[in-house]
Amino acid sequence: MRILSSFIITTSLFTGMVCATEELLVYKISPECIESISINESSFKGYWNISIELTASEGLNLNSITQKNLGRKFVVVDARENDIGFPSATLKAPLSKNFRMAGFDSIDKAQSAKKQILNNTGACGFAPNKLINKD
């Protein structure tokens, strides 16, 4: 049985204030570490998810780092560290080999993010800690 880790972002339901500049845990993703990637309609009408299955070794890496960083802000970027249009989230549970990015408000945005992930090759993993400007 697979454990599906997920973090759901629905910016319209987000409560609290976030500074424009904050320290984020930045995860770079690329085709080199992806076994499968698909887009599904969310159970929340009008929202779309990207479901990702990583290689076994990358899944262990993701789980190890996220386990140690619960409560921190987390963002997924492409392998070149470009924004894929997905907002940051607070890690509430460790992520693993199977996870989903939920809360894209249109299928076009989800397809664009998927295409960007698949077209930017490079190493997967965590970028060094840094401050990222999120508008």
DSSP file with accessible surface (Angstrom, degrees, kcal/mol):
  #  RESIDUE AA STRUCTURE BP1 BP2  ACC     N-H-->O    O-->H-N    N-H-->O    O-->H-N    TCO  KAPPA ALPHA  PHI   PSI    X-CA   Y-CA   Z-CA
    1    1 A M              0   0  229      0, 0.0     2,-0.3     0, 0.0     0, 0.0   0.000 360.0 360.0 360.0 129.5    0.0    0.0    0.0
    2    2 A R        -     0   0  165     95,-0.0     2,-0.6     2,-0.0     0, 0.0  -0.643 360.0-136.6 -85.6 143.6    1.4    3.4   -1.0
    3    3 A I        -     0   0  126     -2,-0.3     2,-0.7     2,-0.0    95,-0.5  -0.880  16.8-152.7 -98.1 124.5    1.3    6.3    1.4
    4    4 A L  E     -a   98   0A  98     -2,-0.6     2,-0.3    93,-0.1    95,-0.2  -0.883   7.0-162.1-102.5 111.5    0.3    9.4   -0.4
    5    5 A S  E     +a   99   0A  17     93,-2.5    95,-0.8    -2,-0.7     2,-0.3  -0.726  18.3 174.1 -87.7 142.7    1.7   12.6    1.1
    6    6 A S  E     -a  100   0A  49     -2,-0.3     2,-0.4    93,-0.2    95,-0.1  -0.995  26.8-163.3-147.9 153.5   -0.1   15.7    0.1
    7    7 A F  E     -a  101   0A  18     93,-1.2    95,-1.2    -2,-0.3     2,-0.5  -0.991  17.8-153.3-135.7 130.9   -0.2   19.4    0.8
    8    8 A I  E     -a  102   0A  76     -2,-0.4     2,-0.5    93,-0.1    95,-0.2  -0.918   9.4-172.7-111.8 127.3   -3.2   21.4   -0.3
    9    9 A I        +     0   0   22     93,-1.7     2,-0.4    -2,-0.5     3,-0.1  -0.976  12.7 167.9-117.7 120.8   -3.0   25.0   -1.0
   10   10 A T    >>  -     0   0   21     -2,-0.5     3,-2.0     1,-0.1     4,-0.7  -0.885  17.8-163.6-126.9  98.5   -6.1   27.0   -1.7
   11   11 A T  G >4 S+     0   0   95     -2,-0.4     3,-0.8    92,-0.3    -1,-0.1   0.805  86.2  61.4 -58.1 -28.3   -5.0   30.6   -1.6
   12   12 A S  G 34 S+     0   0   86      1,-0.2    -1,-0.3    -3,-0.1    -3,-0.0   0.780 109.5  42.1 -70.3 -21.0   -8.5   31.8   -1.3
   13   13 A L  G <4 S+     0   0  119     -3,-2.0    -1,-0.2     2,-0.1    -2,-0.2   0.446  86.4 120.6-100.9  -2.8   -8.9   29.9    2.0
   14   14 A F    <<  -     0   0  108     -3,-0.8     2,-0.4    -4,-0.7    -5,-0.0  -0.406  45.5-162.6 -66.0 133.1   -5.5   30.8    3.4
   15   15 A T        +     0   0  122     -2,-0.1     2,-0.1     2,-0.1    -2,-0.1  -0.902  45.9  40.0-117.2 150.6   -5.6   32.6    6.7
   16   16 A G  S    S-     0   0   62     -2,-0.4     2,-0.4     2,-0.0    -2,-0.0  -0.333  83.9 -77.3 103.1 171.1   -2.9   34.6    8.3
   17   17 A M        -     0   0  190     -2,-0.1     2,-0.4     0, 0.0    -2,-0.1  -0.883  33.7-163.3-113.6 142.1   -0.3   37.0    7.0
   18   18 A V        -     0   0   63     -2,-0.4     4,-0.1     4,-0.0     2,-0.1  -0.978  22.7-121.9-122.5 134.1    2.9   36.1    5.1
   19   19 A C        -     0   0   96     -2,-0.4   115,-0.1     1,-0.1     3,-0.0  -0.384  23.1-119.3 -69.1 154.5    5.7   38.5    4.6
   20   20 A A  S    S+     0   0   58      1,-0.2   114,-2.2   113,-0.1     2,-0.5   0.828 104.8  41.8 -65.1 -32.1    6.8   39.2    1.1
   21   21 A T  E    S+D  133   0B  73    112,-0.2     2,-0.3   110,-0.0   112,-0.2  -0.975  75.9 151.2-119.0 126.6   10.2   37.8    1.8
   22   22 A E  E     -D  132   0B  31    110,-1.2   110,-1.6    -2,-0.5     2,-0.5  -0.981  49.4 -97.3-149.1 158.1   10.6   34.7    3.9
   23   23 A E  E     -D  131   0B  99     -2,-0.3    50,-0.4   108,-0.2     2,-0.4  -0.672  47.0-173.5 -80.7 126.7   12.9   31.8    4.3
   24   24 A L  E     -D  130   0B   0    106,-1.3     2,-0.7    -2,-0.5   106,-0.7  -0.926  32.1-125.0-122.0 147.5   11.7   28.8    2.3
   25   25 A L  E     -e   74   0C   6     48,-2.8    50,-2.4    -2,-0.4     2,-0.6  -0.836  38.4-153.6 -84.0 116.0   12.7   25.2    2.0
   26   26 A V  E     -e   75   0C   1     -2,-0.7   101,-2.5   101,-0.4     2,-0.6  -0.872  11.5-166.1-105.6 118.9   13.1   25.0   -1.8
   27   27 A Y  E     -eF  76 126C   0     48,-2.8    50,-2.6    -2,-0.6     2,-0.5  -0.915   8.0-152.7-107.2 120.3   12.7   21.6   -3.5
   28   28 A K  E     -eF  77 125C  41     97,-3.6    97,-2.2    -2,-0.6     2,-0.4  -0.792  15.3-171.2 -91.6 130.6   13.9   21.4   -7.1
   29   29 A I  E     +e   78   0C   0     48,-2.1    50,-0.7    -2,-0.5    51,-0.2  -0.940  11.2 160.8-125.3 142.3   12.1   18.8   -9.2
   30   30 A S    >   -     0   0    0     -2,-0.4     3,-1.8    48,-0.2     4,-0.4  -0.953  54.2 -92.7-150.3 170.2   12.9   17.5  -12.7
   31   31 A P  G >  S+     0   0   40      0, 0.0     3,-1.2     0, 0.0    90,-0.1   0.778 112.7  74.3 -59.4 -25.4   12.2   14.6  -15.0
   32   32 A E  G 3  S+     0   0  108     90,-0.3    91,-0.1     1,-0.3    89,-0.0   0.739 106.0  33.5 -61.2 -24.5   15.3   12.8  -13.8
   33   33 A a  G <  S+     0   0    5     -3,-1.8    22,-2.2    21,-0.1     2,-0.5   0.329  98.9  98.0-114.6   8.9   13.7   11.9  -10.4
   34   34 A I  E <   +B   54   0A  24     -3,-1.2    20,-0.3    -4,-0.4     3,-0.1  -0.848  39.5 179.2-104.7 127.6   10.1   11.4  -11.6
   35   35 A E  E    S-     0   0A 112     18,-3.3     2,-0.3    -2,-0.5    19,-0.2   0.829  77.3  -5.8 -86.4 -41.0    8.6    8.0  -12.3
   36   36 A S  E     -B   53   0A  56     17,-1.7    17,-2.8     2,-0.0    -1,-0.4  -0.991  57.6-172.4-153.2 154.2    5.2    9.4  -13.2
   37   37 A I  E     +B   52   0A  25     -2,-0.3     2,-0.3    15,-0.2    15,-0.2  -0.983  14.9 165.0-148.0 134.1    3.3   12.7  -13.2
   38   38 A S  E     -B   51   0A  49     13,-2.2    13,-2.8    -2,-0.3     2,-0.4  -0.976  30.1-127.1-148.6 161.5   -0.4   13.3  -13.9
   39   39 A I  E     +B   50   0A  39     -2,-0.3     2,-0.3    11,-0.2    11,-0.2  -0.929  29.3 176.1-113.1 133.5   -3.1   15.9  -13.6
   40   40 A N  E     -B   49   0A  67      9,-2.3     9,-3.2    -2,-0.4     2,-0.3  -0.978  35.1-106.2-134.5 150.9   -6.4   15.2  -11.8
   41   41 A E  E     -B   48   0A 113     -2,-0.3     7,-0.3     7,-0.2     4,-0.1  -0.546  41.8-122.2 -74.3 137.5   -9.4   17.2  -10.9
   42   42 A S        -     0   0   14      5,-2.9     4,-0.2     2,-0.3     5,-0.2  -0.301  16.4-115.9 -73.8 162.4   -9.5   18.0   -7.2
   43   43 A S  S    S+     0   0  111      2,-0.1     2,-0.8     3,-0.1    -1,-0.1   0.671 104.9  81.8 -71.4 -15.1  -12.4   17.0   -5.0
   44   44 A F  S >  S-     0   0  102      3,-0.1     3,-1.9     1,-0.0    -2,-0.3  -0.840  99.6-115.0 -89.4 111.2  -12.8   20.8   -4.6
   45   45 A K  T 3  S+     0   0  195     -2,-0.8     3,-0.1     1,-0.3    -2,-0.1  -0.151  96.7  20.8 -52.5 132.2  -14.7   21.8   -7.7
   46   46 A G  T 3  S+     0   0   35      1,-0.3     2,-0.3    -4,-0.2    -1,-0.3   0.440 102.4 103.9  90.7   0.3  -12.7   24.1  -10.0
   47   47 A Y    <   -     0   0   50     -3,-1.9    -5,-2.9    -5,-0.2     2,-0.3  -0.867  52.6-154.7-116.9 153.4   -9.3   23.0   -8.6
   48   48 A W  E     -BC  41 104A  52     56,-2.6    56,-2.2    -2,-0.3    55,-0.9  -0.924   2.2-151.9-128.8 149.1   -6.7   20.7  -10.1
   49   49 A N  E     -BC  40 102A   7     -9,-3.2    -9,-2.3    -2,-0.3     2,-0.6  -0.889   9.6-145.2-117.9 150.0   -3.9   18.6   -8.7
   50   50 A I  E     -BC  39 101A   0     51,-2.6    51,-2.7    -2,-0.3     2,-0.5  -0.977  19.7-157.1-110.3 116.5   -0.5   17.4  -10.0
   51   51 A S  E     -BC  38 100A  30    -13,-2.8   -13,-2.2    -2,-0.6     2,-0.4  -0.835  12.5-169.7 -95.4 131.1    0.2   13.9   -8.7
   52   52 A I  E     -BC  37  99A   4     47,-3.2    47,-2.4    -2,-0.5     2,-0.5  -0.972  16.6-166.0-127.3 134.5    3.9   13.0   -8.7
   53   53 A E  E     -BC  36  98A  23    -17,-2.8   -18,-3.3    -2,-0.4   -17,-1.7  -0.986  18.7-159.2-116.4 119.4    5.6    9.7   -8.1
   54   54 A L  E     -B   34   0A   0     43,-3.1   -20,-0.3    -2,-0.5   -21,-0.1  -0.478  29.8 -87.3 -89.2 166.5    9.4   10.0   -7.5
   55   55 A T     >  -     0   0   35    -22,-2.2     4,-2.6    -2,-0.1     5,-0.2  -0.294  46.4-106.2 -63.3 160.0   12.1    7.4   -7.9
   56   56 A A  H  > S+     0   0   60      1,-0.2     4,-2.1     2,-0.2     5,-0.2   0.923 119.2  47.8 -58.5 -45.9   12.6    5.4   -4.7
   57   57 A S  H  > S+     0   0   88      1,-0.2     4,-1.9     2,-0.2    -1,-0.2   0.908 113.7  46.6 -66.2 -39.2   15.9    7.1   -3.8
   58   58 A E  H  > S+     0   0   25      2,-0.2     4,-2.9     1,-0.2    -1,-0.2   0.878 109.0  55.9 -71.6 -33.5   14.5   10.6   -4.3
   59   59 A G  H  X S+     0   0    3     -4,-2.6     4,-2.5     2,-0.2    -2,-0.2   0.914 107.8  48.5 -62.0 -40.9   11.4    9.7   -2.3
   60   60 A L  H  X S+     0   0  129     -4,-2.1     4,-2.6     2,-0.2    -2,-0.2   0.905 111.7  49.8 -64.8 -41.3   13.7    8.7    0.6
   61   61 A N  H  X S+     0   0   59     -4,-1.9     4,-2.3     2,-0.2     5,-0.3   0.942 111.9  47.5 -61.4 -48.4   15.6   12.0    0.3
   62   62 A L  H  X S+     0   0    0     -4,-2.9     4,-2.5     1,-0.2    33,-0.4   0.925 113.4  48.7 -60.8 -43.1   12.4   14.0    0.2
   63   63 A N  H  X S+     0   0   56     -4,-2.5     4,-2.3    -5,-0.2    -1,-0.2   0.927 110.5  50.6 -63.9 -44.5   11.0   12.2    3.2
   64   64 A S  H  X S+     0   0   48     -4,-2.6     4,-1.2     1,-0.2    -1,-0.2   0.929 115.3  41.2 -60.6 -46.9   14.2   12.6    5.3
   65   65 A I  H  < S+     0   0   44     -4,-2.3     4,-0.5     1,-0.2     3,-0.2   0.923 116.2  47.3 -71.2 -43.9   14.5   16.3    4.7
   66   66 A T  H >< S+     0   0    0     -4,-2.5     3,-1.0    -5,-0.3    -1,-0.2   0.867 106.3  59.5 -69.0 -32.1   10.8   17.1    5.1
   67   67 A Q  H >< S+     0   0  101     -4,-2.3     3,-0.7    -5,-0.3    -1,-0.2   0.892 108.6  45.4 -58.4 -38.4   10.6   15.0    8.3
   68   68 A K  T 3< S+     0   0  152     -4,-1.2    -1,-0.3    -3,-0.2    -2,-0.2   0.519 114.3  49.6 -82.8  -7.3   13.3   17.3    9.8
   69   69 A N  T X   +     0   0   32     -3,-1.0     3,-2.0    -4,-0.5    22,-0.3   0.029  68.9 152.6-125.9  28.4   11.6   20.5    8.7
   70   70 A L  T <  S+     0   0   80     -3,-0.7    22,-0.2     1,-0.3     3,-0.1  -0.307  70.0  29.3 -60.0 140.0    8.0   20.2    9.7
   71   71 A G  T 3  S+     0   0   55     20,-3.1    -1,-0.3     1,-0.3     2,-0.2   0.248  96.2 114.3  92.0 -11.8    6.4   23.6   10.3
   72   72 A R  S <  S-     0   0   59     -3,-2.0    19,-2.7    -6,-0.2    -1,-0.3  -0.562  75.7-100.5 -88.4 157.5    8.7   25.3    7.8
   73   73 A K  E     - G   0  90C  36    -50,-0.4   -48,-2.8    17,-0.2     2,-0.4  -0.516  42.7-167.4 -73.5 143.0    7.5   26.9    4.5
   74   74 A F  E     -eG  25  89C   0     15,-3.1    15,-2.7   -50,-0.2     2,-0.3  -0.982  10.0-177.8-137.1 139.8    8.1   24.7    1.5
   75   75 A V  E     -e   26   0C   2    -50,-2.4   -48,-2.8    -2,-0.4     2,-0.5  -0.996  18.8-139.6-141.2 145.3    8.0   25.4   -2.2
   76   76 A V  E     +e   27   0C   0     -2,-0.3     8,-0.6    10,-0.2    10,-0.3  -0.909  27.9 171.3-103.6 130.9    8.5   23.3   -5.3
   77   77 A V  E     -eH  28  83C   8    -50,-2.6   -48,-2.1    -2,-0.5     6,-0.2  -0.828  36.5 -92.9-128.5 169.3   10.4   24.8   -8.2
   78   78 A D  E >   -e   29   0C   0      4,-2.2     3,-2.4    -2,-0.3   -48,-0.2  -0.224  52.1 -88.7 -76.6 176.4   11.8   23.4  -11.5
   79   79 A A  T 3  S+     0   0   11    -50,-0.7    44,-0.2    41,-0.7   -49,-0.1   0.742 130.2  53.3 -61.3 -22.3   15.3   22.1  -11.7
   80   80 A R  T 3  S-     0   0  151    -51,-0.2    -1,-0.3     2,-0.1    -2,-0.1   0.259 120.8-109.0 -94.3  10.5   16.6   25.6  -12.7
   81   81 A E    <   +     0   0   66     -3,-2.4     2,-0.3     1,-0.2    -2,-0.1   0.728  68.4 150.2  67.0  27.9   14.9   27.0   -9.5
   82   82 A N        -     0   0   79      1,-0.1    -4,-2.2    34,-0.1    -1,-0.2  -0.702  54.7-103.8 -88.0 142.7   12.2   28.8  -11.6
   83   83 A D  B     -H   77   0C  89     -2,-0.3    -6,-0.1    -6,-0.2    -1,-0.1  -0.380  25.2-161.8 -60.7 134.5    8.8   29.3  -10.0
   84   84 A I        -     0   0    8     -8,-0.6    -1,-0.1     2,-0.2    32,-0.1   0.266  51.2 -97.3-103.8  10.5    6.2   26.9  -11.5
   85   85 A G  S    S+     0   0   54      1,-0.3    28,-0.1    28,-0.1    -8,-0.1   0.690  85.9 125.0  86.1  18.0    3.2   28.9  -10.3
   86   86 A F        -     0   0    1    -10,-0.3    -1,-0.3    18,-0.1    -2,-0.2  -0.944  57.5-127.3-113.2 125.9    2.6   27.0   -7.2
   87   87 A P        -     0   0   43      0, 0.0   -11,-0.2     0, 0.0   -13,-0.0  -0.205  30.6 -94.9 -70.0 160.6    2.4   28.9   -3.9
   88   88 A S        -     0   0   21    -13,-0.1     2,-0.3   -15,-0.0   -13,-0.2  -0.303  40.4-160.9 -69.7 158.8    4.5   27.9   -0.9
   89   89 A A  E     -G   74   0C   5    -15,-2.7   -15,-3.1   -17,-0.1     2,-0.5  -0.939  22.4-111.3-135.9 159.6    3.0   25.7    1.8
   90   90 A T  E     -G   73   0C  46     -2,-0.3     2,-0.6   -17,-0.2   -17,-0.2  -0.824  37.4-119.0 -92.0 127.8    3.7   24.9    5.5
   91   91 A L        +     0   0    5    -19,-2.7   -20,-3.1    -2,-0.5   -19,-0.1  -0.567  42.5 164.0 -68.9 116.0    5.0   21.4    5.9
   92   92 A K        +     0   0  180     -2,-0.6    -1,-0.2     1,-0.3   -22,-0.1   0.597  69.5  14.6-105.8 -19.3    2.5   19.7    8.2
   93   93 A A  S    S-     0   0   54    -87,-0.1    -1,-0.3     0, 0.0   -22,-0.1  -0.980  92.4 -90.8-150.5 151.4    3.6   16.1    7.4
   94   94 A P        -     0   0   31      0, 0.0     2,-0.2     0, 0.0   -31,-0.1  -0.359  39.3-134.3 -65.5 144.8    6.7   14.6    5.7
   95   95 A L        +     0   0    2    -33,-0.4   -29,-0.2   -90,-0.1   -28,-0.2  -0.651  27.5 178.2 -94.1 158.7    6.4   14.1    2.0
   96   96 A S        -     0   0   22      2,-0.5   -42,-0.1    -2,-0.2   -36,-0.1  -0.547  50.4 -49.3-140.0-155.7    7.6   10.9    0.4
   97   97 A K  S    S+     0   0   61     -2,-0.2   -43,-3.1     1,-0.1     2,-0.5   0.827 124.0  46.7 -57.3 -36.6    7.8    9.1   -3.0
   98   98 A N  E    S+aC   4  53A  20    -95,-0.5   -93,-2.5   -45,-0.2    -2,-0.5  -0.940  73.3 139.5-112.6 122.3    4.2    9.9   -3.8
   99   99 A F  E     -aC   5  52A   0    -47,-2.4   -47,-3.2    -2,-0.5     2,-0.4  -0.950  32.9-139.7-150.5 169.8    2.8   13.4   -3.3
  100  100 A R  E     -aC   6  51A  57    -95,-0.8   -93,-1.2    -2,-0.3     2,-0.6  -0.990  10.2-141.3-136.6 148.4    0.5   15.9   -5.0
  101  101 A M  E     -aC   7  50A   0    -51,-2.7   -51,-2.6    -2,-0.4     2,-0.3  -0.951  36.1-172.8-103.9 115.0    0.5   19.6   -5.5
  102  102 A A  E     +aC   8  49A   1    -95,-1.2   -93,-1.7    -2,-0.6   -53,-0.2  -0.842  45.8  54.6-116.4 148.6   -3.1   20.6   -5.1
  103  103 A G  E     +     0   0A  17    -55,-0.9     2,-0.3    -2,-0.3   -92,-0.3   0.563  49.5 153.5 112.0  11.4   -4.9   23.8   -5.6
  104  104 A F  E     - C   0  48A  10    -56,-2.2   -56,-2.6    -3,-0.2    -1,-0.3  -0.584  38.5-145.2 -67.8 130.9   -4.2   25.0   -9.1
  105  105 A D  S    S+     0   0   84     -2,-0.3     2,-0.3   -58,-0.2    -1,-0.1   0.437  76.3  28.5 -87.2   4.9   -7.3   27.0  -10.0
  106  106 A S  S  > S-     0   0   34    -58,-0.1     4,-1.7     1,-0.1   -58,-0.1  -0.982  73.0-125.2-155.2 153.2   -7.4   26.0  -13.7
  107  107 A I  H  > S+     0   0   60     -2,-0.3     4,-3.0     1,-0.2     5,-0.2   0.858 112.0  60.7 -65.3 -32.1   -6.3   23.0  -15.7
  108  108 A D  H  > S+     0   0  115      1,-0.2     4,-2.4     2,-0.2    -1,-0.2   0.911 104.5  47.5 -61.6 -41.5   -4.3   25.3  -17.9
  109  109 A K  H  > S+     0   0  113      2,-0.2     4,-2.2     1,-0.2    -1,-0.2   0.904 113.2  48.5 -67.1 -39.4   -2.1   26.4  -14.9
  110  110 A A  H  X S+     0   0    0     -4,-1.7     4,-2.5     2,-0.2    -2,-0.2   0.930 112.9  47.6 -65.9 -42.9   -1.7   22.7  -13.8
  111  111 A Q  H  X S+     0   0   97     -4,-3.0     4,-2.6     1,-0.2    -2,-0.2   0.897 111.1  51.6 -65.2 -38.5   -0.7   21.7  -17.4
  112  112 A S  H  X S+     0   0   73     -4,-2.4     4,-2.4    -5,-0.2    -1,-0.2   0.920 110.9  47.5 -63.9 -43.1    1.7   24.7  -17.6
  113  113 A A  H  X S+     0   0    0     -4,-2.2     4,-2.5     2,-0.2    -2,-0.2   0.929 112.3  49.6 -64.2 -43.4    3.4   23.7  -14.3
  114  114 A K  H  X S+     0   0   62     -4,-2.5     4,-2.5     1,-0.2    -2,-0.2   0.940 111.6  48.6 -61.0 -45.3    3.7   20.0  -15.4
  115  115 A K  H  X S+     0   0  138     -4,-2.6     4,-1.8     1,-0.2    -1,-0.2   0.916 110.7  50.8 -61.8 -42.8    5.2   21.1  -18.8
  116  116 A Q  H  X S+     0   0   48     -4,-2.4     4,-0.8     1,-0.2    -1,-0.2   0.915 110.5  49.5 -62.9 -42.1    7.7   23.4  -17.1
  117  117 A I  H >< S+     0   0    0     -4,-2.5     3,-0.7     1,-0.2   -38,-0.3   0.941 114.4  44.6 -60.6 -46.6    8.7   20.6  -14.7
  118  118 A L  H 3< S+     0   0   65     -4,-2.5    -1,-0.2     1,-0.2    -2,-0.2   0.734 112.7  51.2 -74.1 -21.9    9.2   18.1  -17.5
  119  119 A N  H 3< S+     0   0  101     -4,-1.8     2,-0.7    -5,-0.2    -1,-0.2   0.525  96.5  72.1 -93.7  -6.7   11.1   20.5  -19.8
  120  120 A N    <<  -     0   0   20     -4,-0.8   -41,-0.7    -3,-0.7    -1,-0.2  -0.853  69.4-167.5-114.8  97.7   13.7   21.7  -17.3
  121  121 A T        +     0   0   76     -2,-0.7     2,-0.3   -91,-0.1    -2,-0.0  -0.415  31.0  99.6 -83.2 158.3   16.2   19.0  -16.7
  122  122 A G  S    S-     0   0   29     -2,-0.1   -90,-0.3   -42,-0.0     2,-0.2  -0.908  71.6 -35.1 153.5-176.3   18.8   19.0  -13.9
  123  123 A A        -     0   0   71     -2,-0.3     2,-0.2   -44,-0.2   -90,-0.0  -0.448  52.0-139.0 -73.2 140.4   19.4   17.6  -10.5
  124  124 A a        +     0   0   26     -2,-0.2     2,-0.3   -94,-0.1   -95,-0.2  -0.552  53.7  75.8 -88.0 162.6   16.5   17.1   -8.1
  125  125 A G  E    S-F   28   0C   6    -97,-2.2   -97,-3.6    -2,-0.2     2,-0.4  -0.799  80.5 -34.1 131.8-170.3   16.8   17.9   -4.4
  126  126 A F  E     -F   27   0C  46     -2,-0.3   -99,-0.2   -99,-0.2     3,-0.1  -0.692  47.8-136.8 -93.6 134.1   16.9   20.8   -2.0
  127  127 A A        -     0   0    4   -101,-2.5  -101,-0.4    -2,-0.4     3,-0.1  -0.511  42.8 -84.5 -78.1 154.1   18.4   24.1   -2.9
  128  128 A P        -     0   0  102      0, 0.0    -1,-0.1     0, 0.0  -102,-0.1  -0.248  61.2 -83.4 -56.1 149.3   20.6   25.7   -0.2
  129  129 A N  S    S+     0   0   98     -3,-0.1     2,-0.3  -104,-0.1  -104,-0.1  -0.287  70.0 148.8 -55.5 135.4   18.6   27.7    2.3
  130  130 A K  E     -D   24   0B  75   -106,-0.7  -106,-1.3    -3,-0.1     2,-0.5  -0.977  50.1 -95.1-160.1 167.8   17.9   31.2    1.0
  131  131 A L  E     -D   23   0B 117     -2,-0.3     2,-0.4  -108,-0.2  -108,-0.2  -0.789  38.1-166.8 -92.3 133.1   15.4   34.0    1.0
  132  132 A I  E     -D   22   0B  37   -110,-1.6  -110,-1.2    -2,-0.5     2,-0.7  -0.971  19.3-130.1-123.3 135.2   13.0   34.0   -1.9
  133  133 A N  E     -D   21   0B 106     -2,-0.4     2,-0.5  -112,-0.2  -112,-0.2  -0.749  26.5-176.8 -84.0 117.5   10.7   36.8   -2.8
  134  134 A K              0   0   42   -114,-2.2    -2,-0.0    -2,-0.7     0, 0.0  -0.967 360.0 360.0-116.9 114.6    7.2   35.6   -3.2
  135  135 A D              0   0  192     -2,-0.5  -114,-0.0  -114,-0.0    -2,-0.0  -0.502 360.0 360.0 -84.4 360.0    4.7   38.2   -4.4
